[in-house]
Amino acid sequence: MFRRPFGYYGYRSPWQEMQRLQREVDRLFSDTFTMAGGRTAPSYPAINVWTNEEGAVVTAELPGINPGDIDISVVGDTLTLSGDRKPEELDEGNKYHRRERGYGKFNRAFQLPFKVETDKVDAIFEKGILHLSLPRAEVDKPRKITVKSA
């Protein structure tokens, strides 16, 4: 009786099949939790944060939102951005062909590396970008200590 070895004419070894199955399962789970390119799906709104000894600057992308629909709160070292993006109203007889822009309520909170002087926070909304200036609390600023000799 003539037997074909594994890997010959389309036959694979059981180990190759197990490895292929493992790769497929890994791909399935990684695609579920990441976007193309291996990045994790971002939260809304997308933000950038810069810090220095004086404080922090936060920018958030909020296109299509009225400034009055944005709530900003700072408690200690936690910044919270929340609001509501209203859906676009279509004229009667119109219908969507494709709809990718989201709408609804959002809430994003994150911890800053220091406490903030809440009464000195400055917020400017321009061209769909929210700019926050968050000055560092005086008690949290680094201090130079001089050493005295005895």
Contacts in CASP RR format, 6 or more apart in sequence:
PFRMAT RR
TARGET T0000
AUTHOR 0000-0000-0000
METHOD contacts of the structure
MODEL  1
MFRRPFGYYGYRSPWQEMQRLQREVDRLFSDTFTMAGGRTAPSYPAINVW
TNEEGAVVTAELPGINPGDIDISVVGDTLTLSGDRKPEELDEGNKYHRRE
RGYGKFNRAFQLPFKVETDKVDAIFEKGILHLSLPRAEVDKPRKITVKSA
4 11 0 8 1.000
5 11 0 8 1.000
6 12 0 8 1.000
6 13 0 8 1.000
6 14 0 8 1.000
6 16 0 8 1.000
7 13 0 8 1.000
7 16 0 8 1.000
12 20 0 8 1.000
30 38 0 8 1.000
33 40 0 8 1.000
33 41 0 8 1.000
34 40 0 8 1.000
34 41 0 8 1.000
35 41 0 8 1.000
43 108 0 8 1.000
44 106 0 8 1.000
44 108 0 8 1.000
45 60 0 8 1.000
45 61 0 8 1.000
45 62 0 8 1.000
45 81 0 8 1.000
45 106 0 8 1.000
45 108 0 8 1.000
45 130 0 8 1.000
46 60 0 8 1.000
46 61 0 8 1.000
47 58 0 8 1.000
47 59 0 8 1.000
47 60 0 8 1.000
47 61 0 8 1.000
47 81 0 8 1.000
47 108 0 8 1.000
47 110 0 8 1.000
48 58 0 8 1.000
48 59 0 8 1.000
49 56 0 8 1.000
49 57 0 8 1.000
49 58 0 8 1.000
49 110 0 8 1.000
49 112 0 8 1.000
50 56 0 8 1.000
50 57 0 8 1.000
51 57 0 8 1.000
51 112 0 8 1.000
51 113 0 8 1.000
51 114 0 8 1.000
53 136 0 8 1.000
53 141 0 8 1.000
53 142 0 8 1.000
54 135 0 8 1.000
54 136 0 8 1.000
54 141 0 8 1.000
55 114 0 8 1.000
55 116 0 8 1.000
55 133 0 8 1.000
55 134 0 8 1.000
55 135 0 8 1.000
55 136 0 8 1.000
56 112 0 8 1.000
56 113 0 8 1.000
56 114 0 8 1.000
56 116 0 8 1.000
56 132 0 8 1.000
56 134 0 8 1.000
56 136 0 8 1.000
57 131 0 8 1.000
57 132 0 8 1.000
57 133 0 8 1.000
57 134 0 8 1.000
58 79 0 8 1.000
58 130 0 8 1.000
58 131 0 8 1.000
58 132 0 8 1.000
58 134 0 8 1.000
59 129 0 8 1.000
59 130 0 8 1.000
59 131 0 8 1.000
59 132 0 8 1.000
60 81 0 8 1.000
60 108 0 8 1.000
60 129 0 8 1.000
60 130 0 8 1.000
60 132 0 8 1.000
61 128 0 8 1.000
61 129 0 8 1.000
62 70 0 8 1.000
62 85 0 8 1.000
62 125 0 8 1.000
62 128 0 8 1.000
62 129 0 8 1.000
62 130 0 8 1.000
63 128 0 8 1.000
64 85 0 8 1.000
64 128 0 8 1.000
65 83 0 8 1.000
65 84 0 8 1.000
65 85 0 8 1.000
65 128 0 8 1.000
67 125 0 8 1.000
69 83 0 8 1.000
69 84 0 8 1.000
69 85 0 8 1.000
69 86 0 8 1.000
70 81 0 8 1.000
70 82 0 8 1.000
70 83 0 8 1.000
70 125 0 8 1.000
70 130 0 8 1.000
71 80 0 8 1.000
71 81 0 8 1.000
71 82 0 8 1.000
71 83 0 8 1.000
72 79 0 8 1.000
72 80 0 8 1.000
72 81 0 8 1.000
72 121 0 8 1.000
72 123 0 8 1.000
72 130 0 8 1.000
72 132 0 8 1.000
73 79 0 8 1.000
73 80 0 8 1.000
74 80 0 8 1.000
74 116 0 8 1.000
74 118 0 8 1.000
74 121 0 8 1.000
74 134 0 8 1.000
75 118 0 8 1.000
76 115 0 8 1.000
76 116 0 8 1.000
76 118 0 8 1.000
76 137 0 8 1.000
77 111 0 8 1.000
77 112 0 8 1.000
77 113 0 8 1.000
77 114 0 8 1.000
77 115 0 8 1.000
77 116 0 8 1.000
78 109 0 8 1.000
78 110 0 8 1.000
78 111 0 8 1.000
78 112 0 8 1.000
79 109 0 8 1.000
79 110 0 8 1.000
79 111 0 8 1.000
79 112 0 8 1.000
79 116 0 8 1.000
79 132 0 8 1.000
79 134 0 8 1.000
80 107 0 8 1.000
80 108 0 8 1.000
80 109 0 8 1.000
81 106 0 8 1.000
81 107 0 8 1.000
81 108 0 8 1.000
81 109 0 8 1.000
81 130 0 8 1.000
82 105 0 8 1.000
82 106 0 8 1.000
82 107 0 8 1.000
82 108 0 8 1.000
83 105 0 8 1.000
83 106 0 8 1.000
83 107 0 8 1.000
84 104 0 8 1.000
84 105 0 8 1.000
84 106 0 8 1.000
85 102 0 8 1.000
85 103 0 8 1.000
85 104 0 8 1.000
85 106 0 8 1.000
86 103 0 8 1.000
86 104 0 8 1.000
87 102 0 8 1.000
87 103 0 8 1.000
87 104 0 8 1.000
88 101 0 8 1.000
88 103 0 8 1.000
90 96 0 8 1.000
112 134 0 8 1.000
114 136 0 8 1.000
114 137 0 8 1.000
114 140 0 8 1.000
115 136 0 8 1.000
115 137 0 8 1.000
115 139 0 8 1.000
115 140 0 8 1.000
116 134 0 8 1.000
116 135 0 8 1.000
116 136 0 8 1.000
116 137 0 8 1.000
117 135 0 8 1.000
117 136 0 8 1.000
117 137 0 8 1.000
117 138 0 8 1.000
120 135 0 8 1.000
121 132 0 8 1.000
121 133 0 8 1.000
121 134 0 8 1.000
121 135 0 8 1.000
122 132 0 8 1.000
122 133 0 8 1.000
123 130 0 8 1.000
123 131 0 8 1.000
123 132 0 8 1.000
123 133 0 8 1.000
124 130 0 8 1.000
124 131 0 8 1.000
125 131 0 8 1.000
END
